[in-house]
Amino acid sequence: MEKLYIREILSELKVIKDKVGRIENRLNDLEQKIDNSFDITNDKAFKEDTIKGAAKALIKKAIYHENSQIKSEAEKYVRENYAEYFERFTLKDWNVYYVNNIHGPLLQKIQSLRGTLTNKIKETLFSVYGNLIEPINNKAKPDEVIMWKKSTKTNKCYQKLFKELEEDSDDTYMNRILYKIWPDGKAPPEKIAYAIAICQTMLNPKNKIITMSDHVVKKLIAINL
């Protein structure tokens, strides 16, 4: 009687085991189907994260970039953070996807980060000069900008930008501005040249604007490097 009871229990356990096995197989099949049907190219979070991550890496290295550098950094970011999904792209599919979904927004993000740095440089310039310079709104009218550029205070600040504050010292207003922006002194040469170019453009009375022109700034960067 006892042996019969044990056999029944074992039989029921086998049935349960078979059912569990079938359920596991179904779950594995379902997981595989879901994984295969997931289209990362339609994932908004993927796009936004790639754009944000690549832009941050790019602006950390340099101010201005070639299109090839931008694409390379985006691809690098996806390979490092979404390797499993990147492998599903063919070279052609990735190129098409990048052009249609990443390149334009990534350029805008880089420009936005560059604008953030530009504003920080301008704010630091006014902070370092203090009462020696009159403030001016970024949205000031053209005639107001011209008047500000021609003012004695602005002109004096421009003349003093690189002058030693003490004889035989490296202490200049420009160096103070740079130190306040990068206290650790580890800014890449191009970023330093960019900050100098912004300050020069901002204070130079020959430049009739206070908004930055990439054409003018790039020329000054080349001179300052």
C-alpha positions in Angstrom: 0.0 0.0 0.0 2.8 2.3 0.9 4.7 1.5 -2.3 1.6 2.2 -4.3 1.2 5.6 -2.6 4.8 6.5 -3.3 4.5 5.5 -7.0 1.4 7.8 -7.2 3.3 10.7 -5.7 6.2 10.1 -8.0 3.9 10.0 -11.0 2.2 13.3 -10.0 5.6 14.9 -9.5 6.7 13.8 -13.0 3.5 15.3 -14.4 4.2 18.6 -12.5 7.8 18.6 -13.7 6.7 18.1 -17.3 4.2 21.0 -17.0 6.9 23.2 -15.4 9.2 22.4 -18.3 6.6 23.2 -20.9 5.9 26.6 -19.1 9.6 27.4 -19.0 9.9 26.6 -22.7 7.0 28.9 -23.5 8.4 31.6 -21.4 11.8 31.3 -23.2 10.0 31.4 -26.6 8.0 34.5 -25.5 11.1 36.2 -24.2 12.9 35.5 -27.5 10.0 36.8 -29.5 9.9 40.0 -27.5 13.6 40.5 -27.7 13.6 40.0 -31.5 10.7 42.3 -32.1 12.1 45.2 -30.0 13.1 47.9 -32.4 15.5 50.2 -30.7 15.4 52.7 -33.6 11.9 53.7 -32.3 13.0 54.0 -28.7 12.9 57.7 -27.8 15.0 57.2 -24.7 17.7 55.5 -26.8 17.9 58.5 -29.1 17.9 61.1 -26.4 20.6 59.2 -24.3 22.8 58.8 -27.4 22.6 62.4 -28.3 23.2 63.6 -24.8 26.1 61.2 -24.1 27.8 61.8 -27.5 27.5 65.6 -27.2 28.9 65.7 -23.7 31.9 63.6 -24.8 32.5 65.8 -27.8 32.3 69.1 -26.1 34.6 67.8 -23.4 37.3 67.2 -26.0 36.9 70.2 -28.3 34.7 73.2 -29.1 34.3 72.7 -32.8 34.1 69.3 -34.6 34.2 67.8 -38.0 31.1 65.8 -39.1 33.2 62.6 -39.2 34.2 63.2 -35.5 30.6 63.7 -34.5 29.5 60.5 -36.2 32.4 58.5 -34.8 31.6 59.7 -31.3 27.9 58.8 -31.6 28.8 55.3 -32.9 31.3 54.9 -30.1 28.7 55.8 -27.5 26.2 53.3 -28.9 28.8 50.5 -29.1 29.8 51.1 -25.5 26.3 51.5 -24.0 24.0 49.5 -26.4 26.4 46.9 -27.8 23.7 44.2 -28.0 21.4 46.4 -30.1 24.2 48.0 -32.2 25.2 44.6 -33.5 21.8 44.3 -35.2 22.5 47.3 -37.4 24.1 46.7 -40.8 26.5 49.4 -41.8 24.0 50.8 -44.3 21.2 50.7 -41.8 23.3 52.5 -39.2 24.3 55.2 -41.7 20.7 55.8 -42.7 19.5 55.8 -39.0 22.3 58.2 -38.0 21.6 60.7 -40.7 17.8 60.6 -40.2 17.7 60.5 -36.4 21.0 61.4 -34.7 23.0 63.9 -36.7 20.7 66.9 -36.7 19.7 66.8 -33.0 23.3 66.0 -32.0 24.5 69.2 -33.7 21.8 71.2 -31.9 22.9 69.7 -28.6 26.5 70.5 -29.2 25.6 74.0 -30.1 23.5 74.3 -26.9 26.5 73.1 -24.7 28.8 75.5 -26.5 26.3 78.3 -25.8 26.3 77.3 -22.1 30.0 77.6 -22.0 29.9 80.9 -23.8 27.5 82.3 -21.3 29.6 81.1 -18.4 32.7 82.9 -20.0 30.7 86.1 -20.4 29.4 86.0 -16.8 32.9 85.3 -15.5 34.3 88.3 -17.4 31.8 90.6 -15.8 32.4 89.0 -12.4 36.2 89.4 -12.6 36.1 93.0 -13.8 33.4 93.9 -11.3 32.7 97.7 -11.0 35.2 98.4 -13.7 32.7 97.5 -16.4 29.1 98.3 -17.0 26.7 95.3 -17.4 24.9 94.8 -20.7 22.0 92.5 -21.7 22.6 89.9 -24.3 19.4 91.1 -26.0 20.4 94.7 -26.0 19.5 96.7 -29.2 22.3 97.3 -31.8 22.6 101.0 -30.8 22.9 100.1 -27.1 25.6 97.6 -27.9 27.6 100.2 -29.9 27.3 102.8 -27.1 28.5 100.2 -24.6 31.4 99.2 -26.9 32.5 102.8 -27.2 32.2 103.6 -23.5 35.4 104.5 -21.7 34.9 101.7 -19.2 34.6 99.0 -21.8 37.6 100.3 -23.8 39.8 100.3 -20.7 38.8 96.8 -19.8 39.7 95.7 -23.3 43.1 97.4 -23.1 43.7 95.8 -19.7 42.7 92.2 -20.7 46.2 90.9 -21.1 48.2 93.5 -19.1 50.0 92.4 -16.0 48.3 93.6 -12.8 51.7 93.5 -11.1 55.1 93.8 -12.7 56.7 90.5 -13.7 53.7 88.4 -12.8 51.3 86.2 -14.7 48.3 87.9 -13.0 46.1 89.4 -15.7 42.4 89.8 -16.0 42.3 87.1 -18.7 44.2 84.7 -16.5 41.8 85.4 -13.6 38.9 84.7 -15.9 40.4 81.4 -17.0 41.2 80.4 -13.5 37.7 81.1 -12.3 36.2 79.0 -15.1 38.7 76.1 -14.7 40.2 76.2 -11.2 42.0 73.0 -11.7 43.9 74.4 -14.7 43.1 71.3 -16.8 41.2 72.9 -19.7 42.3 71.7 -23.1 44.2 74.4 -25.2 41.2 74.9 -27.6 38.9 75.7 -24.7 41.3 78.2 -23.3 41.7 79.7 -26.8 37.9 79.8 -27.1 37.5 81.6 -23.8 40.1 84.2 -24.8 38.3 84.6 -28.2 35.0 85.2 -26.5 36.4 87.9 -24.1 38.2 89.6 -27.0 35.1 89.6 -29.2 33.0 90.8 -26.3 35.2 93.8 -25.4 36.7 94.8 -28.8 35.1 98.1 -29.9 35.7 97.1 -33.6 33.2 94.2 -33.2 29.8 95.9 -33.2 28.0 92.9 -31.7 28.1 91.0 -28.4 26.6 87.8 -29.8 29.2 85.4 -30.9 29.9 84.6 -34.6 31.5 81.2 -35.2 33.4 82.7 -38.2 35.0 85.4 -36.0 35.6 83.2 -33.0 37.2 80.4 -35.1 39.7 82.9 -36.5 40.6 84.1 -33.1 41.0 80.5 -31.8 43.5 79.8 -34.6 45.4 82.9 -33.5 45.3 82.1 -29.8 46.3 78.5 -30.0 
